[in-house]
Amino acid sequence: MADVNAHSAGGNTGDGIPQPYHLVNPSPWPLLSSFAAGLLAVGAVMQFHDHGWYLLAAGLTAVLACMFGWWRDIVKESVVEKAHTPIVKIGLRYGMSLFIASEVMFFAAFFWAFFDASLFYGEAIQYGRVEATGGVWPPAGIVPFNPFDLPLLMTVILLLSGTTVTWAHHAMVEGKMDEAAKALGITVLLGIVFSGFQMYEYSHAAFGFGENVYSSAFFMATGFHGFHVFVGTIFLAVCYFRTKKGHFTAKSHFGFEAAAWYWHFVDVVWLFLFISIYWWGAGGRWVAH
């Protein structure tokens, strides 16, 4: 049986021959995370019935604690134990790629719902849809945002953040860690500004979440994107502090690369949102601010 105590070169086979695979030490986090997620789910269901907020809060706190502890151990494996060999990094890259692919399908569901409703808003055999939309798109009573007002500014901000995170990557590859940290700090700041503008936009929306299919699709798609921006901002902020602490080198910085991939994914999703929902889906009926 392979030795479960991985060392800096990876692990050992039964005859003591070193190999480049990382044999993970026994960890409490998978089991604890399962219990935490279960507590969070039970608390959410109870909160849907107007009681159980304390279980929801406890579950969320437990999930966040498990996330912190688990990722702390992964950072330790990389920085202290040097267990992330080139072969291990290939596996990490596959894992992050598959995660982003699953996120693509997650957003595809919202785009599917939006285009199905917007392209077939007056389909005669769907009486409920015609009644809900009034036979027009956007539905009767909906005054969408002007895409060339605040949404365009938000688009510029995200595209600019994509350039700064690329700047950080190039600086890191060249070993210029101070410059990389500076670029990461700017990217985090741009993510915060984007989130602030989105909250401002929501507070000035001329329609509510549950009014009709347009408003529901708009808030679900843009809201989940906003959540991904929030997560990506935290991801990049952690990379900023890790860069300042010297965790990354020119040859080894996959933790940052994963964050950069995620951020570019967020940028691309926003471009599709801007073109399809804000611009094309608004049909020229915009509200002036």
Order of alpha helices (4+ residues) and beta strands (2+ residues): beta-beta-alpha-alpha-alpha-alpha-alpha-alpha-alpha-alpha
